[in-house]
Amino acid sequence: MTYAQIVGWGYAVPARTMTNFEIEKMVDTSDEWIRTRTGISERRIAGPKETTATLATRAAQNALQVADLSPSKVDLVIVATSTPDYPLPSVASIIQDSIGASRAGAFDINAACSGFIYALAVASGMIASGIYETILVIGADTLSRMIDWTDRSTCILFGDGAGALLLRKSDCPTGLRACVLGSDGSGVGSLYIPAGGSRAPLTVEHVQNRQHLIKMKGSEVYRFAIQAITQATQQAVQQAGLTVDDIDLFIPHQANIRIIQAAAKALKIPPEKVFSNVHRYGNTSTASIPIALCEAIEMGKVGVGANLALVGFGAGLAWGAAIVQWGVDATPVPVAWWKSVIRNIHSREAVVRSFALRTQRRLDALRRFNGVNGI
Ligand SMILES: CC(C)(COP(=O)(O)OP(=O)(O)OC[C@H]1O[C@@H](n2cnc3c(N)ncnc32)[C@H](O)[C@@H]1OP(=O)(O)O)[C@@H](O)C(=O)NCCC(=O)NCCS
């Protein structure tokens, strides 16, 4: 039997922190209201030069470093995102180029805030079926670019970030043990961006009416979230042949501490088994679960053999729960100086390779132009 073992992990968040006190100056709200209703104190906001792809690149490079693996060994890059750098092409193709994964295929998945669970399921299935050996799974979003900063009911919630896991073929029974994916598309209007897609291509009027930004029915999503987390976790635990008591760490999507606590209570998971960092990052959409997992690893909360319950929910409405059995020793080891040098060479190689390919493409175009014009 073939398994998809998680051998690398990494995350990246923007340096810029935005506190609730700053938001107080933009809309009619207060730090106290935001903290008591959501648990959020601050979030990270992408700077002018940061994008979903730049954050995802950093997260991916960190995951490769942990795994001590060259990017040329990666077979496939999957990015879960709903805020790609461009409507076309995928962020995954940009990452494939930026990290120098010269052999890899690449595609994006959009399942909104549940996207990381979907991407993890697809990648694990591809490895288990023998199609690929090494897959980079990334969750990355810059929802700050889609937020209406005049709408106090949404602008308080979101932040930017990226998290990545590197999956490799293994004979050890490890990685994804069970997975439940679900969707209720009748809830599209609960959380969506009305304009900018094929239904309403963007016009000046849409922008003037702020239809290109996130619209949300908060209390509807709140009720859905608690039910989705609870049911999906119960189903996934059962599918894995476990009980909720067997879960060592519960890492739900970090949207709101009240949602997390209510779901944990319904599932009877004690607080010490629940991981949350929502107070520092807000809701980073599909990046929230991998960022939380990386921080849990940093804090020594993830040991070999641990059963993790990762649960996402969000726009769609869609949800996903994954039971993951952790398989590797995650104790940080100091990186040898020469490995840092090699890593540096890899990232420079990727830049040079990308430049060479682009130059080659321009030269080919020039040659064709000269040929057509008989020069
Ligand atoms: C958005 C959310 C925090 C609002 O909390 P809530 O307790 O449900 O608040 P309500 O929406 O019922 O609004 C209560 C009041 O607070 C007001 N309010 C909303 N946002 C506010 C803010 N930032 N500051 C102050 N007051 C605010 C509302 O206007 C409303 O006022 P009203 O009673 O005079 O009409 C909560 O519904 C939520 O977290 N929902 C889930 C959202 C989510 O996770 N989305 C992402 C999913 S991936």
The ligand as a Gaussian input file, in Angstrom:
#p B3LYP/6-31G(d) Opt

LIG

0 1
 C      -19.632000      38.690000      11.403000
 C      -19.909000      38.306000      12.847000
 C      -18.661000      38.508000      13.675000
 C      -20.991000      39.234000      13.372000
 O      -21.263000      38.889000      14.732000
 P      -22.755000      38.722000      15.223000
 O      -22.720000      38.538000      16.673000
 O      -23.383000      37.651000      14.379000
 O      -23.353000      40.127000      14.880000
 P      -24.617000      40.450000      13.967000
 O      -24.283000      40.210000      12.526000
 O      -25.815000      39.734000      14.536000
 O      -24.744000      41.989000      14.204000
 C      -25.076000      42.501000      15.477000
 C      -24.955000      43.979000      15.403000
 O      -23.555000      44.329000      15.357000
 C      -23.329000      45.235000      14.298000
 N      -21.995000      45.039000      13.797000
 C      -21.574000      44.262000      12.769000
 N      -20.258000      44.371000      12.620000
 C      -19.824000      45.242000      13.569000
 C      -18.570000      45.759000      13.921000
 N      -17.464000      45.420000      13.266000
 N      -18.503000      46.599000      14.972000
 C      -19.584000      46.962000      15.640000
 N      -20.815000      46.517000      15.362000
 C      -20.922000      45.657000      14.328000
 C      -24.394000      44.914000      13.287000
 O      -24.618000      46.029000      12.430000
 C      -25.573000      44.615000      14.166000
 O      -26.135000      45.826000      14.560000
 P      -27.724000      45.994000      14.626000
 O      -28.190000      44.983000      15.639000
 O      -27.899000      47.406000      15.065000
 O      -28.229000      45.722000      13.260000
 C      -20.399000      36.826000      12.956000
 O      -21.676000      36.729000      12.392000
 C      -19.488000      35.862000      12.263000
 O      -18.351000      35.695000      12.643000
 N      -20.004000      35.148000      11.256000
 C      -19.195000      34.195000      10.506000
 C      -18.382000      34.929000       9.500000
 C      -17.272000      34.094000       8.944000
 O      -16.628000      33.360000       9.648000
 N      -17.045000      34.255000       7.633000
 C      -15.998000      33.584000       6.957000
 C      -16.287000      32.178000       6.749000
 S      -14.946000      31.381000       5.967000

